Amino acid sequence: MKTTANDEHRGLLQSEEHGVRSQDFAKDVNHADTDNAVINTTNSDHTDIDADIDIAGSDKSSSLSTPGNPVLHVEHLSRTYAGADRTAVNDISFTLNHGECLGLVGESGCGKSTLARCLLRIEDADTGSITLGGQDIARLSGRRLRPHRRKIQIVFQNPMAALNPKLKIADSLIDPYEQLGRNAELSHFTYTSKEAYVQKLLEAVELPSDLAGRYPHELSGGQRQRVTIARAIGIEPDVVVLDEPTASLDVISQGAVLQLLTDLRTSLGLSYVFISHDLAAVHRMSQRIIVMREGQIVDRFGADALFAEERHPYTKELISIF
């Protein structure tokens, strides 16, 4: 594997397989578990038609999701692993608008998580651009990249792996602020004291205040995932990447977490890239949907057009098991 922009922090990362985690990887991303298996994946239609899609329906539209207000623009992004039989991410282009949830769906191994890692700059793309807040961050590194780390955060599917087991919940919540948020102008989660900041975050994700003094293993799976969501939103990023955020939860917790994410997007004006193999969840959450297969985008459409006749055959195949 090629050297990535995150090499200076690799020493802080430890294997999830052996049950240990990073102490302060929030310096760069929201404690991303980069030792999960890297998924090899592949995109065909890279014409940026995103801004031309008309999204109807009160639940699927947003006054914030306007073509003229993009927060993230990805163009011709590709990533190949040495020795792989295909390109993991192949010429991907899309735009995410402010306040929007863009769904990214496809089977396991299609390139979704590799794309997420490239967006977070956990891995380097071989070619292409990632424009965040008007700045192409695809080739930035070190001190030049660091100011942009706060602008894009991630929620992974395994909350137990994303939280340091040796830290109390309060310390896990305050860590991203201490590493990335001190110089930021926060509007929703203004910092007056550690205790007040932690309580604001717990309240935002509908958790009781007494959880602040507990450790991750003392919480349920749903509670742990709410904590990782709080970590991601607490420094008020422009974009939150949700990488299979409900995959490890029971059905009841899945629905509750999806509703929480929807409420937070509306109340805080967040913008999501929602990655999942679950088309039903993607359809519920998203205003627009991108379908990936073998590293390529094969279909893209407004969520209300999911069942339209012109859908790609692979999309129809996913619908058949919807």
Secondary structure, DSSP 8 states (H G I E B T S, - for coil): ----TTGGGGGG---TTTT---SSGGGTSSS--TTS----------S--GGG----STTT--TT--TT-EEEEEEEEEE--TT-SS-SEEEEEEEEETT-EEEEE--TTSSHHHHHHHHTTSS--SEEEEEETTEE-TT--HHHHHHHHTTEEEE-S-HHHHS-TTS-HHHHHHHHIIIIITTS--SSS--S-HHHHHHHHHHHTT--GGGGGS-GGGS-HHHHHHHHHHHHHTT--SEEEEESTTTTS-HHHHHHHHHHHHHHHHHHT--EEEEES-HHHHHHH-SEEEEEETTEEEEEEEGGGTT-TTS-HHHHHHHHT-
